[in-house]
Structures are given as structure tokens and as C-alpha cells.
């Protein structure tokens, strides 16, 4: 077995184990750090595919900037257990809508991938190839994922405002 094959199995196994630990960890900060590890192993898989630009962007954008932002928000919010466990039909409907959008984006991506033979010889992993595919073949899934991230950011803002209003009301009630 060649070294790239061995590295593929190592990166894939470690990425799956990191993803499993994201789900099983009870501490949100630990889950976020396991997600960073998963992103790093995914970048290793991109390197094996010789998509060096995508691997560098994976490390810089996702493992760097986005996860620092996630960890900052997790530590900033410090959501109480009562707020975490609150369930309304509106949140269930919003979650169902977002899951539907994500499923539709995945369906569109798989449909486009089955119509074309990716990776094509013209895809070299550089910026021009990535942008050409992103803004032509994968425009709709890209926009749906952007909408999903926007909805997540709005949800975080609403959660933080509700908690700050609850703290403000409880501090005003106590003399």
C-alpha cells in the first residue's frame, strides 16, 4: 500500500473520530476544539487531492477565523440550562426549514456532481478553478449554505438578547 493511501485512511479515520467527539462531548468548548481538529484532518485530505489552495483556505478560514468566532460566542453566551432546554414549535419549525434547505443544497450538489465528472482534468485546485466552479455549477448550493449561516447568526443574536433581557429584568426586580 502506498503512502498516500495510508494517509487517506489515517486522515479519514481521525476526521470521523473528531466528528464523533464533537457530538459526544458535553462541553461546548471541547466540541468546538474537536471540530477544529476535524477541519485540520479535512485539509489533509485536500492536500492528498493536490488541492493546496482549498486546503490552505480550510485551515485559514474554517479552523482559524470561524472557529475562533464560535469559541468566542460560546464563551460569551454562557447559556443557562433553562434557556438551552426551552422548546417551542417556532424553533422546531425554523430547525425543520433550515434542515430542508440544507438537504436541498446537498441534493443540488449531488445532482450537479452526477452530471459532471469531477474532478475534471481542468480542476487544479487553484483560485481560478475554485471560483469558476463555485460561481457557475455550485452557485445555488453556495447561496443556500450562506442563507443557513445567516439564520444561525440571527439565532445567536436572538438568544443573546433574550438572555440579556432576562438578566436585566431580574436585576431590576431585586432591590
C-alpha positions in Angstrom: 0.0 0.0 0.0 1.4 3.4 -1.0 1.9 6.3 1.4 -1.0 8.4 0.0 -3.4 5.5 0.6 -2.2 5.1 4.2 -2.5 8.8 4.8 -6.0 8.8 3.3 -7.1 6.2 5.8 -5.4 7.9 8.7 -6.9 11.4 7.9 -10.3 9.9 7.2 -10.4 7.9 10.4 -9.1 10.8 12.6 -11.6 13.1 10.9 -14.5 10.8 11.6 -13.4 10.2 15.2 -13.1 14.0 15.7 -16.6 14.5 14.3 -17.9 11.8 16.7 -16.2 13.5 19.6 -17.9 16.8 18.6 -21.2 15.1 19.1 -20.4 13.1 22.2 -18.6 15.9 24.2 -20.7 17.6 26.8 -18.5 20.7 27.0 -19.2 23.1 24.1 -15.7 24.4 24.0 -14.3 20.9 23.8 -16.7 20.2 21.0 -15.5 23.3 19.1 -11.9 22.2 19.5 -12.7 18.7 18.2 -14.3 20.4 15.3 -11.1 22.4 14.6 -9.2 19.0 14.6 -11.8 17.7 12.1 -11.2 20.7 9.9 -7.4 20.2 10.0 -7.8 16.5 9.0 -10.1 17.5 6.2 -7.4 19.9 5.0 -5.0 17.0 5.0 -7.4 15.1 2.7 -7.4 18.2 0.4 -3.6 18.1 0.3 -3.8 14.4 -0.8 -6.1 15.5 -3.6 -3.5 18.2 -4.6 -5.9 21.0 -3.9 -3.5 23.1 -2.0 -5.4 26.3 -2.2 -8.6 24.7 -0.8 -6.5 23.1 2.0 -5.0 26.5 2.9 -8.4 28.2 2.9 -9.8 25.3 5.0 -7.1 26.0 7.6 -7.2 29.8 7.5 -10.9 30.4 7.2 -12.6 27.5 9.0 -10.0 26.3 11.5 -8.8 29.8 12.1 -11.3 32.6 11.8 -14.7 30.8 12.0 -13.8 28.5 14.9 -12.3 31.4 16.9 -15.6 33.2 16.4 -17.6 30.1 17.5 -15.5 29.7 20.6 -15.8 33.4 21.4 -19.6 33.2 21.1 -19.8 30.0 23.2 -17.8 31.6 26.0 -19.6 34.9 25.6 -23.2 33.5 25.8 -22.8 31.0 28.7 -26.4 30.0 28.1 -28.1 28.7 31.2 -29.6 25.2 31.2 -33.2 26.6 31.3 -32.6 28.6 28.2 -31.0 25.6 26.5 -33.8 23.3 27.2 -36.6 25.6 26.1 -38.5 24.2 23.2 -41.2 25.9 21.1 -42.9 25.0 17.9 -41.4 28.0 16.3 -37.9 26.8 17.0 -38.9 23.3 15.7 -40.3 24.9 12.5 -37.2 27.0 12.0 -35.0 24.0 12.5 -37.1 22.0 10.1 -36.8 24.8 7.5 -33.1 25.0 7.9 -32.7 21.2 7.6 -34.8 21.3 4.5 -32.7 24.0 3.0 -29.5 22.1 3.8 -31.0 18.9 2.3 -32.0 20.8 -0.8 -28.4 22.2 -1.1 -27.0 18.7 -0.7 -29.4 17.3 -3.3 -28.5 20.1 -5.8 -24.8 19.4 -5.2 -25.1 15.7 -5.7 -27.2 16.2 -8.8 -24.6 18.6 -10.3 -21.8 16.2 -9.4 -23.5 13.3 -11.1 -24.0 15.3 -14.3 -20.3 16.2 -14.5 -17.3 14.1 -14.0 -15.5 15.8 -11.1 -12.6 16.1 -10.5 -12.1 17.1 -14.1 -8.7 17.5 -15.7 -9.3 21.2 -15.8 -9.8 21.5 -12.0 -6.4 22.1 -10.5 -7.4 23.4 -7.0 -6.2 26.9 -7.7 -8.2 30.0 -7.1 -9.4 30.4 -10.6 -10.7 26.8 -10.8 -12.4 27.0 -7.4 -14.1 30.3 -8.2 -15.2 29.1 -11.7 -16.9 26.1 -10.1 -18.3 28.0 -7.2 -19.9 30.7 -9.2 -21.2 28.5 -12.0 -22.0 24.9 -11.2 -22.4 25.3 -7.4 -24.0 28.7 -7.1 -27.3 27.6 -5.7 -25.9 25.3 -3.0 -23.4 28.0 -2.1 -26.2 30.6 -1.7 -28.3 28.1 0.4 -25.4 27.5 2.7 -24.9 31.2 3.1 -28.6 31.6 4.0 -28.2 28.8 6.6 -25.2 30.5 8.2 -27.1 33.8 8.2 -30.0 32.1 10.0 -27.6 30.7 12.6 -26.1 34.1 13.2 -29.6 35.6 13.7 -30.4 32.8 16.1 -27.3 33.5 18.2 -28.2 37.2 18.3 -31.7 36.4 19.4 -30.5 34.0 22.1 -28.0 36.5 23.5 -30.7 39.3 23.5 -33.2 37.1 25.4 -30.6 36.2 28.0 -29.5 39.8 28.5 -33.2 41.0 28.8 -33.8 38.2 31.4 -30.7 39.3 33.4 -31.9 43.0 33.1 -35.4 42.2 34.3 -34.2 40.0 37.3 -31.7 42.7 38.4 -34.4 45.4 38.3 -36.9 43.3 40.3 -34.4 42.7 43.2 -33.9 45.8 45.3 
